[in-house]
């Protein structure tokens, strides 16, 4: 090294001229690693495990909270420094969701019983419902869901290739079944003005179970902000930057994600607790029986909170790779698109040493054109 070549001038003067520490030079020359370096390596291994087990969507703050939950005494800034040095980062939010609600302005609407007051003191006080669009190569899917505002738990959902009323009705029936008989009496059900939510079958089901219906204004996401936030979390953490090939892959991944979201994902609005644990603590604090139907802590989706471990491919941060899904890639029969995808996959393998398309889903591609200010 440079200092060794100029030792005849004196180590200290050379180090001073280079702006480096002489003690650091002697330590590295001796071949001994410092205790801090060894501890950083151990912590980085734990950070990688937490990051991998949670869909690689956690930033440094959630990773830090998860480590503390596991009993690891580490500073927040140290976690941020190690993740930055290792190139680990959370999922990025991007884009605007497609419009799925076009209401007849002349039609009479139901009242807004929430008024953007998104607070709940107990489970089964306020449910929020919405639907969103998901895409894979085979077709376009729609996901309807119902969340309990108190714990942000997803208590009902349904995936289908259509947007008919029976899809959202199935999600509502799942929520009613999970929460149990009698738990829905007095619940306020809030949604947008989608035709599915104002249909006769849907409103009749709500009335039959004693659920009050509330509708927000048209074209205003703030009137159903927590539901819109959940959609954004789903697409940011699971869907975005991954190319989904088949319907079955996407369906399995979404159901397992919901199970992980309910059982393991840390929520800042809940004091960095998972929804199931948050409701469980509420039950214990108020001395309610654990078999009480309002608990709903057992996920119908998946028993294991480590569903992300079954994703055989990881997120890949690759500069200059085109996001083919954003260009409208739908069917794999398009030969020119398939050829471009093969070239990008080959380049990704050479740069990262990983398979670009394998297992349940493809790894995330970094799209340089998607950075919006």
Secondary structure, DSSP 8 states (H G I E B T S, - for coil): -HHHHTGGG-HHHHHHHHT--HHHHHHHHHT---HHHHHHHHHHHHHHHHHHHTTT---HHHHHHHHHHTT----HHHHHHHHHHHT-------S---------TTS-----SSTT----SSTTSEEEEEEEEEE-SS-EEEEEEEEETTTTEEEEEEEESS--HHHHHHHHHHHHHHH-TTTTTT-EEEE---TTTTSHHHHHHHHHTT-EEEE--TT-GGGGHHHHHHHHHHIIIIITT-----HHHHHHHHHHHHHHHHHT--BGGGTSB-HHHHHHHHHHHTT--TT-TT---S-SS-S-S-GGGG--S-----TT---GGGGT---TT-HHHHHHHHHHHHHHHHHHSS-SEETTEE-----GGG---
